[in-house]
Amino acid sequence: MTPSVNILIKKITPAPLIGRVFGFAMSAGYLGVFGGAVLGGQVAAWFGVCYVFLITGVLLLMNAVWVYFNVYKKLNNKEKITM
């Protein structure tokens, strides 16, 4: 998934800011790995392991909807304008 995110970042970021945005993306990724492990462990301890998968699925679905409306549609509109 990281290569796909990097391609999207490259397409929608102005050239002078690409390095900075890639840095933010990598920092957010590592923060997500750490936070996800801690949160997943807490959810498993409180509710059980099956709820970890349920909550993860809901979060991934919410993320997909957010990316579709806030990134993908803007990227498609930008490409239509430049064509």
MARVO-344839 format. One record per atom (N, C-alpha, C): residue number from 1; atom name; z, y, x negated. Coordinates in steps of 0.2 Angstrom, whole numbers, plus 5000, padded with zeros to 4 digits. Atoms other than C-alpha are relative to their C-alpha. Example, Ala and Ser with C-alpha at 12.3 -4.5 7.8 and 13.67 -1.06 7.14 Angstrom:
2
<pt nr="1" atom="N" w="5000" v="4994" u="4996"/>
<pt nr="1" atom="CA" w="5039" v="4978" u="4938"/>
<pt nr="1" atom="C" w="5000" v="5006" u="4996"/>
<pt nr="2" atom="N" w="4999" v="4994" u="5004"/>
<pt nr="2" atom="CA" w="5036" v="4995" u="4932"/>
<pt nr="2" atom="C" w="5003" v="5005" u="5004"/>
# end
This chain:
83
<pt nr="1" atom="N" w="5000" v="4994" u="4996"/>
<pt nr="1" atom="CA" w="5000" v="5000" u="5000"/>
<pt nr="1" atom="C" w="5000" v="5006" u="4996"/>
<pt nr="2" atom="N" w="5000" v="4994" u="5005"/>
<pt nr="2" atom="CA" w="5003" v="5012" u="4985"/>
<pt nr="2" atom="C" w="4993" v="5002" u="4998"/>
<pt nr="3" atom="N" w="5006" v="4997" u="5002"/>
<pt nr="3" atom="CA" w="4985" v="5013" u="4980"/>
<pt nr="3" atom="C" w="4997" v="5004" u="5006"/>
<pt nr="4" atom="N" w="5003" v="4997" u="4994"/>
<pt nr="4" atom="CA" w="4980" v="5017" u="4998"/>
<pt nr="4" atom="C" w="5003" v="5007" u="5001"/>
<pt nr="5" atom="N" w="4997" v="4994" u="4999"/>
<pt nr="5" atom="CA" w="4993" v="5031" u="4999"/>
<pt nr="5" atom="C" w="4998" v="5005" u="4994"/>
<pt nr="6" atom="N" w="5003" v="4995" u="5005"/>
<pt nr="6" atom="CA" w="4987" v="5038" u="4982"/>
<pt nr="6" atom="C" w="4993" v="5002" u="5001"/>
<pt nr="7" atom="N" w="5007" v="4997" u="4998"/>
<pt nr="7" atom="CA" w="4969" v="5039" u="4988"/>
<pt nr="7" atom="C" w="5001" v="5005" u="5005"/>
<pt nr="8" atom="N" w="4999" v="4995" u="4995"/>
<pt nr="8" atom="CA" w="4975" v="5048" u="5003"/>
<pt nr="8" atom="C" w="5003" v="5007" u="4997"/>
<pt nr="9" atom="N" w="4998" v="4994" u="5003"/>
<pt nr="9" atom="CA" w="4985" v="5060" u="4993"/>
<pt nr="9" atom="C" w="4995" v="5004" u="4996"/>
<pt nr="10" atom="N" w="5005" v="4997" u="5004"/>
<pt nr="10" atom="CA" w="4971" v="5063" u="4981"/>
<pt nr="10" atom="C" w="4995" v="5004" u="5005"/>
<pt nr="11" atom="N" w="5005" v="4997" u="4996"/>
<pt nr="11" atom="CA" w="4959" v="5067" u="4996"/>
<pt nr="11" atom="C" w="5003" v="5006" u="5003"/>
<pt nr="12" atom="N" w="4997" v="4995" u="4996"/>
<pt nr="12" atom="CA" w="4971" v="5079" u="5005"/>
<pt nr="12" atom="C" w="5003" v="5006" u="4996"/>
<pt nr="13" atom="N" w="4996" v="4996" u="5004"/>
<pt nr="13" atom="CA" w="4979" v="5088" u="4990"/>
<pt nr="13" atom="C" w="4995" v="5005" u="4996"/>
<pt nr="14" atom="N" w="5004" v="4996" u="5004"/>
<pt nr="14" atom="CA" w="4971" v="5103" u="4982"/>
<pt nr="14" atom="C" w="5001" v="4998" u="4992"/>
<pt nr="15" atom="N" w="5000" v="5002" u="5006"/>
<pt nr="15" atom="CA" w="4967" v="5100" u="4964"/>
<pt nr="15" atom="C" w="5005" v="5002" u="4995"/>
<pt nr="16" atom="N" w="4994" v="4997" u="5004"/>
<pt nr="16" atom="CA" w="4980" v="5111" u="4955"/>
<pt nr="16" atom="C" w="5007" v="4996" u="5002"/>
<pt nr="17" atom="N" w="4993" v="5003" u="4998"/>
<pt nr="17" atom="CA" w="4994" v="5102" u="4964"/>
<pt nr="17" atom="C" w="5000" v="4992" u="5000"/>
<pt nr="18" atom="N" w="5000" v="5007" u="4999"/>
<pt nr="18" atom="CA" w="4989" v="5084" u="4963"/>
<pt nr="18" atom="C" w="5005" v="4996" u="4996"/>
<pt nr="19" atom="N" w="4994" v="5003" u="5004"/>
<pt nr="19" atom="CA" w="5001" v="5079" u="4948"/>
<pt nr="19" atom="C" w="5007" v="5001" u="5003"/>
<pt nr="20" atom="N" w="4993" v="4999" u="4997"/>
<pt nr="20" atom="CA" w="5016" v="5087" u="4957"/>
<pt nr="20" atom="C" w="5000" v="4996" u="5006"/>
<pt nr="21" atom="N" w="4999" v="5004" u="4994"/>
<pt nr="21" atom="CA" w="5012" v="5078" u="4973"/>
<pt nr="21" atom="C" w="5000" v="4993" u="4999"/>
<pt nr="22" atom="N" w="4999" v="5007" u="5002"/>
<pt nr="22" atom="CA" w="5010" v="5062" u="4965"/>
<pt nr="22" atom="C" w="5007" v="4998" u="4997"/>
<pt nr="23" atom="N" w="4993" v="5000" u="5003"/>
<pt nr="23" atom="CA" w="5027" v="5065" u="4956"/>
<pt nr="23" atom="C" w="5005" v="4999" u="5006"/>
<pt nr="24" atom="N" w="4995" v="5000" u="4994"/>
<pt nr="24" atom="CA" w="5035" v="5068" u="4973"/>
<pt nr="24" atom="C" w="4999" v="4993" u="5004"/>
<pt nr="25" atom="N" w="5002" v="5007" u="4996"/>
<pt nr="25" atom="CA" w="5026" v="5052" u="4981"/>
<pt nr="25" atom="C" w="5004" v="4995" u="4996"/>
<pt nr="26" atom="N" w="4997" v="5006" u="5003"/>
<pt nr="26" atom="CA" w="5033" v="5041" u="4967"/>
<pt nr="26" atom="C" w="5007" v="5001" u="5000"/>
<pt nr="27" atom="N" w="4993" v="4999" u="4999"/>
<pt nr="27" atom="CA" w="5050" v="5049" u="4968"/>
<pt nr="27" atom="C" w="5002" v="4997" u="5007"/>
<pt nr="28" atom="N" w="4999" v="5002" u="4993"/>
<pt nr="28" atom="CA" w="5050" v="5046" u="4987"/>
<pt nr="28" atom="C" w="5000" v="4992" u="5001"/>
<pt nr="29" atom="N" w="5001" v="5007" u="5000"/>
<pt nr="29" atom="CA" w="5044" v="5028" u="4984"/>
<pt nr="29" atom="C" w="5006" v="4996" u="4997"/>
<pt nr="30" atom="N" w="4995" v="5003" u="5003"/>
<pt nr="30" atom="CA" w="5058" v="5024" u="4973"/>
<pt nr="30" atom="C" w="5007" v="5001" u="5004"/>
<pt nr="31" atom="N" w="4994" v="4999" u="4996"/>
<pt nr="31" atom="CA" w="5071" v="5032" u="4984"/>
<pt nr="31" atom="C" w="5000" v="4996" u="5006"/>
<pt nr="32" atom="N" w="5001" v="5004" u="4995"/>
<pt nr="32" atom="CA" w="5064" v="5022" u="4998"/>
<pt nr="32" atom="C" w="5002" v="4993" u="4999"/>
<pt nr="33" atom="N" w="4998" v="5006" u="5003"/>
<pt nr="33" atom="CA" w="5066" v="5006" u="4988"/>
<pt nr="33" atom="C" w="5008" v="4999" u="5000"/>
<pt nr="34" atom="N" w="4993" v="5000" u="5000"/>
<pt nr="34" atom="CA" w="5084" v="5010" u="4985"/>
<pt nr="34" atom="C" w="5003" v="5001" u="5006"/>
<pt nr="35" atom="N" w="4997" v="4999" u="4993"/>
<pt nr="35" atom="CA" w="5088" v="5017" u="5002"/>
<pt nr="35" atom="C" w="4999" v="4994" u="5005"/>
<pt nr="36" atom="N" w="5002" v="5006" u="4995"/>
<pt nr="36" atom="CA" w="5079" v="5002" u="5011"/>
<pt nr="36" atom="C" w="5005" v="4994" u="4998"/>
<pt nr="37" atom="N" w="4996" v="5006" u="5002"/>
<pt nr="37" atom="CA" w="5089" v="4989" u="5001"/>
<pt nr="37" atom="C" w="5008" v="5001" u="5003"/>
<pt nr="38" atom="N" w="4993" v="4999" u="4998"/>
<pt nr="38" atom="CA" w="5106" v="4998" u="5005"/>
<pt nr="38" atom="C" w="5000" v="5000" u="5008"/>
<pt nr="39" atom="N" w="5000" v="5000" u="4993"/>
<pt nr="39" atom="CA" w="5102" v="5001" u="5023"/>
<pt nr="39" atom="C" w="4999" v="4993" u="5003"/>
<pt nr="40" atom="N" w="5001" v="5007" u="4998"/>
<pt nr="40" atom="CA" w="5095" v="4983" u="5025"/>
<pt nr="40" atom="C" w="5006" v="4996" u="5000"/>
<pt nr="41" atom="N" w="4994" v="5004" u="5001"/>
<pt nr="41" atom="CA" w="5111" v="4976" u="5018"/>
<pt nr="41" atom="C" w="5005" v="5002" u="5005"/>
<pt nr="42" atom="N" w="4996" v="4997" u="4995"/>
<pt nr="42" atom="CA" w="5121" v="4987" u="5030"/>
<pt nr="42" atom="C" w="4999" v="4997" u="5007"/>
<pt nr="43" atom="N" w="5002" v="5002" u="4993"/>
<pt nr="43" atom="CA" w="5111" v="4982" u="5045"/>
<pt nr="43" atom="C" w="5002" v="4993" u="5001"/>
<pt nr="44" atom="N" w="4999" v="5007" u="5000"/>
<pt nr="44" atom="CA" w="5112" v="4964" u="5040"/>
<pt nr="44" atom="C" w="5008" v="4998" u="5001"/>
<pt nr="45" atom="N" w="4993" v="5001" u="5000"/>
<pt nr="45" atom="CA" w="5131" v="4965" u="5038"/>
<pt nr="45" atom="C" w="5003" v="5002" u="5007"/>
<pt nr="46" atom="N" w="4997" v="4998" u="4994"/>
<pt nr="46" atom="CA" w="5134" v="4974" u="5054"/>
<pt nr="46" atom="C" w="4997" v="4996" u="5006"/>
<pt nr="47" atom="N" w="5003" v="5003" u="4994"/>
<pt nr="47" atom="CA" w="5122" v="4966" u="5066"/>
<pt nr="47" atom="C" w="4997" v="4993" u="4999"/>
<pt nr="48" atom="N" w="5003" v="5006" u="5001"/>
<pt nr="48" atom="CA" w="5114" v="4951" u="5058"/>
<pt nr="48" atom="C" w="4993" v="5000" u="4997"/>
<pt nr="49" atom="N" w="5007" v="4999" u="5003"/>
<pt nr="49" atom="CA" w="5098" v="4947" u="5048"/>
<pt nr="49" atom="C" w="4994" v="5001" u="5004"/>
<pt nr="50" atom="N" w="5005" v="4999" u="4995"/>
<pt nr="50" atom="CA" w="5087" v="4946" u="5063"/>
<pt nr="50" atom="C" w="4998" v="5007" u="5001"/>
<pt nr="51" atom="N" w="5001" v="4993" u="4999"/>
<pt nr="51" atom="CA" w="5090" v="4964" u="5066"/>
<pt nr="51" atom="C" w="4997" v="5004" u="4995"/>
<pt nr="52" atom="N" w="5004" v="4997" u="5005"/>
<pt nr="52" atom="CA" w="5084" v="4969" u="5049"/>
<pt nr="52" atom="C" w="4993" v="5000" u="5001"/>
<pt nr="53" atom="N" w="5007" v="5001" u="4999"/>
<pt nr="53" atom="CA" w="5067" v="4963" u="5053"/>
<pt nr="53" atom="C" w="4998" v="5004" u="5006"/>
<pt nr="54" atom="N" w="5002" v="4996" u="4994"/>
<pt nr="54" atom="CA" w="5067" v="4971" u="5070"/>
<pt nr="54" atom="C" w="5000" v="5008" u="4999"/>
<pt nr="55" atom="N" w="5000" v="4993" u="5001"/>
<pt nr="55" atom="CA" w="5072" v="4988" u="5064"/>
<pt nr="55" atom="C" w="4995" v="5002" u="4995"/>
<pt nr="56" atom="N" w="5005" v="4999" u="5005"/>
<pt nr="56" atom="CA" w="5060" v="4987" u="5049"/>
<pt nr="56" atom="C" w="4993" v="5000" u="5004"/>
<pt nr="57" atom="N" w="5006" v="5000" u="4997"/>
<pt nr="57" atom="CA" w="5046" v="4983" u="5061"/>
<pt nr="57" atom="C" w="4999" v="5007" u="5004"/>
<pt nr="58" atom="N" w="5000" v="4994" u="4997"/>
<pt nr="58" atom="CA" w="5051" v="4998" u="5072"/>
<pt nr="58" atom="C" w="4998" v="5006" u="4996"/>
<pt nr="59" atom="N" w="5002" v="4994" u="5005"/>
<pt nr="59" atom="CA" w="5051" v="5010" u="5057"/>
<pt nr="59" atom="C" w="4993" v="5000" u="4998"/>
<pt nr="60" atom="N" w="5006" v="5000" u="5002"/>
<pt nr="60" atom="CA" w="5035" v="5004" u="5051"/>
<pt nr="60" atom="C" w="4995" v="5002" u="5005"/>
<pt nr="61" atom="N" w="5004" v="4998" u="4995"/>
<pt nr="61" atom="CA" w="5027" v="5006" u="5068"/>
<pt nr="61" atom="C" w="5000" v="5008" u="5001"/>
<pt nr="62" atom="N" w="4999" v="4993" u="5000"/>
<pt nr="62" atom="CA" w="5034" v="5024" u="5069"/>
<pt nr="62" atom="C" w="4996" v="5003" u="4994"/>
<pt nr="63" atom="N" w="5004" v="4998" u="5005"/>
<pt nr="63" atom="CA" w="5027" v="5027" u="5052"/>
<pt nr="63" atom="C" w="4993" v="5000" u="5001"/>
<pt nr="64" atom="N" w="5007" v="5001" u="4999"/>
<pt nr="64" atom="CA" w="5010" v="5021" u="5056"/>
<pt nr="64" atom="C" w="4997" v="5005" u="5005"/>
<pt nr="65" atom="N" w="5002" v="4995" u="4995"/>
<pt nr="65" atom="CA" w="5009" v="5032" u="5072"/>
<pt nr="65" atom="C" w="5000" v="5007" u="4997"/>
<pt nr="66" atom="N" w="5000" v="4994" u="5003"/>
<pt nr="66" atom="CA" w="5015" v="5047" u="5062"/>
<pt nr="66" atom="C" w="4994" v="5001" u="4995"/>
<pt nr="67" atom="N" w="5006" v="4999" u="5005"/>
<pt nr="67" atom="CA" w="5002" v="5044" u="5048"/>
<pt nr="67" atom="C" w="4994" v="5001" u="5004"/>
<pt nr="68" atom="N" w="5007" v="4999" u="4996"/>
<pt nr="68" atom="CA" w="4988" v="5042" u="5061"/>
<pt nr="68" atom="C" w="4999" v="5007" u="5002"/>
<pt nr="69" atom="N" w="5001" v="4994" u="4996"/>
<pt nr="69" atom="CA" w="4992" v="5058" u="5070"/>
<pt nr="69" atom="C" w="5000" v="5006" u="4995"/>
<pt nr="70" atom="N" w="4999" v="4994" u="5004"/>
<pt nr="70" atom="CA" w="4997" v="5069" u="5055"/>
<pt nr="70" atom="C" w="4996" v="5000" u="4993"/>
<pt nr="71" atom="N" w="5004" v="5001" u="5006"/>
<pt nr="71" atom="CA" w="4986" v="5062" u="5040"/>
<pt nr="71" atom="C" w="4993" v="4998" u="5002"/>
<pt nr="72" atom="N" w="5006" v="5003" u="4999"/>
<pt nr="72" atom="CA" w="4972" v="5051" u="5046"/>
<pt nr="72" atom="C" w="4995" v="5005" u="5004"/>
<pt nr="73" atom="N" w="5004" v="4996" u="4996"/>
<pt nr="73" atom="CA" w="4966" v="5063" u="5060"/>
<pt nr="73" atom="C" w="4998" v="5006" u="4996"/>
<pt nr="74" atom="N" w="5001" v="4994" u="5004"/>
<pt nr="74" atom="CA" w="4967" v="5078" u="5049"/>
<pt nr="74" atom="C" w="4995" v="4999" u="4994"/>
<pt nr="75" atom="N" w="5005" v="5002" u="5005"/>
<pt nr="75" atom="CA" w="4957" v="5069" u="5035"/>
<pt nr="75" atom="C" w="4993" v="4999" u="5003"/>
<pt nr="76" atom="N" w="5007" v="5001" u="4997"/>
<pt nr="76" atom="CA" w="4943" v="5064" u="5047"/>
<pt nr="76" atom="C" w="4998" v="5007" u="5002"/>
<pt nr="77" atom="N" w="5003" v="4993" u="4998"/>
<pt nr="77" atom="CA" w="4942" v="5082" u="5054"/>
<pt nr="77" atom="C" w="4998" v="5004" u="4994"/>
<pt nr="78" atom="N" w="5002" v="4996" u="5006"/>
<pt nr="78" atom="CA" w="4941" v="5089" u="5036"/>
<pt nr="78" atom="C" w="4993" v="4997" u="4998"/>
<pt nr="79" atom="N" w="5006" v="5003" u="5002"/>
<pt nr="79" atom="CA" w="4927" v="5076" u="5032"/>
<pt nr="79" atom="C" w="4994" v="5002" u="5005"/>
<pt nr="80" atom="N" w="5006" v="4998" u="4995"/>
<pt nr="80" atom="CA" w="4917" v="5081" u="5048"/>
<pt nr="80" atom="C" w="4998" v="5007" u="4999"/>
<pt nr="81" atom="N" w="5002" v="4993" u="5001"/>
<pt nr="81" atom="CA" w="4918" v="5099" u="5044"/>
<pt nr="81" atom="C" w="4996" v="5001" u="4993"/>
<pt nr="82" atom="N" w="5003" v="4999" u="5006"/>
<pt nr="82" atom="CA" w="4912" v="5097" u="5026"/>
<pt nr="82" atom="C" w="4993" v="4997" u="5000"/>
<pt nr="83" atom="N" w="5007" v="5003" u="5000"/>
<pt nr="83" atom="CA" w="4897" v="5086" u="5031"/>
<pt nr="83" atom="C" w="4995" v="5004" u="5003"/>
# end
